[in-house]
Amino acid sequence: MWPARSPFHRGEKEIHSRLGLEEMAEKLGRRKISGHLSDKYQAYFSRLPLLIVGTIDATGRPWASISTAASATG
């Protein structure tokens, strides 16, 4: 479970604020966002033929890349 603090980072909270959705987002986020994956979802995601890599560039911007492969099951 998440600690008492918000499950959202500063940038997400800024967008919620700009849209006037702070209360709704916080309430929904605390109910729906978990700090872990259940065994069921860990097994599911481990079988997906992809790799997601997160990096930070020289200017501090985050980047996400997805590498895919053919499924082992055809």
Contact map, one row per residue, 1 for C-alpha under 8 A:
11100000000000000000000000000000011100000000000000000000000000000000000000
11111110000000000000000000000100011000000000000000000000000000000000000000
11111100000000000000000000000000000000000000000000000000000000000000000000
01111100000000000000000000000000000000000000000000000000000000000000000000
01111110000000000000000000000000000000000000000000000000000000000000000000
01111111100000000000000001000100000000000000000000000000000000000000000000
01001111100000000000000001001100100000000000000000000000000000000000000000
00000111110110000000000001001000000000000000000000000000000000000000000000
00000111111110000000000000000000000000000000000000000000000000000000000000
00000001111111000000000000000000000000000000000000000000000000000000000000
00000000111111100000000000000000000000000000000000000000000000000000000000
00000001111111110000000000000000000000000000000000000000000000000000000000
00000001111111111000010000000000000000000000000000000000000000000000000000
00000000011111111100000000000000000000000000000000000000000000000000000000
00000000001111111110000000000000000000000000000000000000000000000000000000
00000000000111111111110010000000000000000000000000000000000000000000000000
00000000000011111111110000000000000000000000000000000000000000000000000000
00000000000001111111100000000000000000000000000000000000000000000000000000
00000000000000111111110000000000000000000000000000000000000000000000000000
00000000000000011111110000000000000000000000000000000000000000000000000000
00000000000000011111111110000000000000000000000000000000000000000000000000
00000000000010011011111111000000000000000000000000000000000000000000000000
00000000000000000000111111100000000000000000000000000000000000000000000000
00000000000000000000111111110000000000000000000000000000000000000000000000
00000000000000010000111111111000000000000000000000000000000000000000000000
00000111000000000000011111111100000000000000000000000000000000000000000000
00000000000000000000001111111110000000000000000000000000000000000000000000
00000000000000000000000111111111000000000000000000000000000000000000000000
00000011000000000000000011111111100000000000000000000000000000000000000000
01000110000000000000000001111111110000000000000000000000000000000000000000
00000000000000000000000000111111100000000000000000000000000000000000000000
00000000000000000000000000011111110000000000000000000000000000000000000000
00000010000000000000000000001111111000000000000000000000000000000000000000
11000000000000000000000000000101111110000000000000000000000000000000000000
11000000000000000000000000000000111110000000000000000000000000000000000000
10000000000000000000000000000000011111000000000000000000000000000000000000
00000000000000000000000000000000011111111100000000000000000000000000000000
00000000000000000000000000000000000111111100000000000000000000000000000000
00000000000000000000000000000000000011111110000000000000000000000000000000
00000000000000000000000000000000000011111111000000000000000000000000000000
00000000000000000000000000000000000011111111100000000000000000000000000000
00000000000000000000000000000000000011111111110000000000000000000000000000
00000000000000000000000000000000000000111111111000000000000000000000000000
00000000000000000000000000000000000000011111111100000000000000000000000000
00000000000000000000000000000000000000001111111100000000000000000000000000
00000000000000000000000000000000000000000111111100000000000000000000000000
00000000000000000000000000000000000000000011111110000000000000000000000000
00000000000000000000000000000000000000000001111111000000000000000000001000
00000000000000000000000000000000000000000000001111100000000000000001111100
00000000000000000000000000000000000000000000000111110000000000000111100000
00000000000000000000000000000000000000000000000011111000000000000111000000
00000000000000000000000000000000000000000000000001111100000000011110000000
00000000000000000000000000000000000000000000000000111110000000011100000000
00000000000000000000000000000000000000000000000000011111000001111000000000
00000000000000000000000000000000000000000000000000001111100001110000000000
00000000000000000000000000000000000000000000000000000111111111100000000000
00000000000000000000000000000000000000000000000000000011111111100000000000
00000000000000000000000000000000000000000000000000000001111110000000000000
00000000000000000000000000000000000000000000000000000001111110000000000000
00000000000000000000000000000000000000000000000000000001111111000000000000
00000000000000000000000000000000000000000000000000000001111111100000000000
00000000000000000000000000000000000000000000000000000111100111110000000000
00000000000000000000000000000000000000000000000000000111100011111000000000
00000000000000000000000000000000000000000000000000011110000001111100000000
00000000000000000000000000000000000000000000000000011100000000111110000000
00000000000000000000000000000000000000000000000001111000000000011111000000
00000000000000000000000000000000000000000000000001110000000000001111100000
00000000000000000000000000000000000000000000000011100000000000000111110000
00000000000000000000000000000000000000000000000011000000000000000011111000
00000000000000000000000000000000000000000000000010000000000000000001111101
00000000000000000000000000000000000000000000000110000000000000000000111111
00000000000000000000000000000000000000000000000010000000000000000000011111
00000000000000000000000000000000000000000000000000000000000000000000001111
00000000000000000000000000000000000000000000000000000000000000000000011111
